[in-house]
Amino acid sequence: MRVANLEQLLDTLDQLFDDGSDWTRRDAYDHWAQIFSRPDHPLNSDFPDVNLVDWSRSGLLPGGAGHSALDIGCGLGRNTRWFAGQGYRAVGIDISPFAVTGARERSADSDATYMECDVLREGIPGGPYDVVYDSGCFHHLAPHRRLSYFSALAACLKPGGRFGICTFAPGKMGSDGDDLTLLRQGSLEGGIAYGPEDLRALFSWLELLDSGPLRLPEQATEAVFSMEFLNAALFRRSAKA
């Protein structure tokens, strides 16, 4: 095949990561099923990310009633259920059928909705959304697939909407290798680390509202998910977008 358009180029570059380190492809199902079926794995949790709770309390997120929220890479649905519990019309999407099935089972008493979806190749259904949240999907993307992600995000985030993201932190987890190195070696080394300045630059079309590590507050009043090897950032899209 000779590359004639962007999608063909992206599909061709996907083949550089046939070592199995790209966990955002449909042939990565077994990997996610292995993670989510382990009772001792941190992601096998029902608690929301601590930063979501903090952003809500500080007024950085819109109130849930009358608003919609999308959870990208929802896993077993812990953050999707939190959004639903705040009154949002909450939708969780994941590429893993195992995760989506597990999320639905855990959400029997919730109004959350779940769908299987390949965000990078199929787009995002049901938008636009007032809040889009990604806890741990973006840092598993191969460098060239960020372009697909940016396009999907721009299409599903409302003007004035909020975009929150949680990624590996440099020096704590994930690869610090530059994109050219990762492409040449054809391995993502378990994921890519992003610092606050990386996220600010990558999402420069959005206004940064808050960023920092996921750490427990000195006085936690409810059960939350917190890991100091993760960074979180919250952005706002211009109302004129």
Residue pairs with C-beta under 8 A, 6 or more apart in sequence:
1 8
1 12
3 9
3 12
6 147
9 144
10 144
10 145
10 147
10 148
13 142
13 144
13 183
14 22
14 25
14 142
14 144
14 145
16 142
16 183
16 186
17 142
17 186
17 187
17 188
18 186
19 186
19 187
20 28
20 31
21 187
21 188
21 189
21 190
22 28
22 140
22 142
22 188
23 31
23 32
23 140
24 95
24 118
24 119
24 120
24 137
24 140
24 141
24 142
24 145
25 95
26 95
26 118
28 95
28 96
29 95
29 96
29 97
29 98
32 75
32 94
32 95
32 96
32 98
32 99
33 96
33 98
33 99
35 41
35 43
35 44
36 43
36 44
36 75
36 76
36 96
36 98
36 99
36 102
37 44
37 98
38 44
42 225
42 227
43 75
43 76
43 136
44 76
45 76
45 78
45 225
46 76
46 78
46 81
46 106
47 78
47 223
47 224
47 225
48 78
48 79
48 81
48 82
48 224
48 225
49 79
49 135
49 166
49 214
49 224
49 225
49 226
49 232
50 214
50 215
50 216
50 217
50 220
50 224
50 225
50 226
51 164
51 166
51 210
51 212
51 214
51 232
51 234
52 61
52 79
52 82
52 133
52 164
53 82
53 222
53 224
54 217
55 61
55 164
55 210
55 234
56 86
60 162
60 209
60 210
60 234
61 131
61 162
61 164
61 234
62 130
62 131
62 162
63 86
63 87
64 83
64 86
64 87
64 88
65 87
66 87
67 87
67 88
67 89
67 130
67 131
68 88
68 89
68 90
68 91
68 127
68 129
68 130
68 131
69 80
69 83
69 88
69 89
69 90
69 91
69 129
69 130
69 131
69 132
69 133
70 91
70 92
70 93
70 124
70 126
70 127
70 129
70 131
70 132
70 133
70 156
71 77
71 79
71 80
71 83
71 90
71 91
71 92
71 93
71 133
71 134
71 135
72 93
72 119
72 124
72 132
72 133
72 134
72 137
73 93
73 94
73 95
73 119
73 134
73 135
73 136
73 137
74 80
74 92
74 93
74 94
74 99
74 100
74 103
74 114
75 94
75 96
75 99
75 103
75 135
75 136
76 99
76 102
76 103
76 106
77 92
77 102
77 103
77 104
77 106
77 107
77 110
77 112
77 114
78 225
79 92
79 133
79 135
80 90
80 91
80 92
80 103
80 107
80 110
80 112
80 114
81 90
81 106
81 107
81 110
81 112
83 90
83 112
83 131
83 133
84 90
84 107
84 110
84 111
84 112
85 110
88 130
88 131
89 111
90 110
90 111
90 112
90 113
91 112
91 113
91 114
91 115
91 126
91 129
92 100
92 103
92 112
92 113
92 114
92 115
93 114
93 115
93 116
93 117
93 119
93 124
93 125
94 100
94 103
94 114
94 116
94 117
95 116
95 117
95 118
95 119
96 116
97 116
100 114
100 115
100 116
103 112
103 114
104 114
107 114
115 125
115 126
117 124
117 125
119 137
119 148
119 149
119 152
120 141
120 145
120 148
120 149
120 152
121 148
123 152
123 155
123 156
124 152
124 153
124 155
124 156
127 155
127 156
127 157
127 158
128 155
128 156
128 157
128 158
128 161
129 156
129 157
129 158
129 161
130 158
130 161
130 162
131 161
131 162
131 163
131 164
132 153
132 156
132 157
132 161
132 162
132 163
132 164
133 163
133 164
133 165
134 163
134 164
134 165
134 166
135 165
135 166
136 166
136 167
136 230
138 146
138 149
138 165
138 167
138 194
139 167
139 168
139 174
139 191
139 192
139 193
139 194
140 188
140 191
140 192
141 149
141 192
142 182
142 183
142 188
143 179
143 182
143 183
143 192
144 183
146 202
153 163
154 205
157 163
157 237
158 237
159 237
159 238
159 239
159 240
159 241
160 236
160 237
160 238
160 239
160 241
161 236
161 237
162 209
162 234
162 235
162 236
162 237
163 203
163 206
163 234
163 235
163 236
163 237
164 232
164 233
164 234
164 235
165 199
165 203
165 232
165 233
165 234
165 235
166 214
166 230
166 231
166 232
167 174
167 192
167 193
167 194
167 199
167 230
167 231
167 232
168 174
168 191
168 192
168 193
168 194
168 229
168 230
168 231
169 193
169 194
169 195
169 213
169 228
169 229
169 230
169 231
170 176
170 193
170 194
170 195
170 198
171 193
172 193
172 228
172 229
173 190
173 191
173 193
173 229
173 230
174 189
174 190
174 191
174 192
174 193
174 194
175 182
175 188
175 189
175 190
175 191
175 192
175 193
176 193
177 185
177 189
177 192
182 188
182 189
182 192
194 202
194 231
195 231
196 211
196 212
196 231
196 233
199 208
199 211
199 231
199 233
200 208
200 211
200 233
203 233
203 235
205 237
206 235
206 236
206 237
207 235
207 236
207 237
207 238
208 233
208 234
208 235
209 234
209 235
209 236
210 232
210 233
210 234
211 231
211 232
211 233
211 234
212 231
212 232
213 228
213 230
213 231
213 232
214 225
214 226
214 227
214 228
214 230
214 231
214 232
215 226
215 228
216 224
216 226
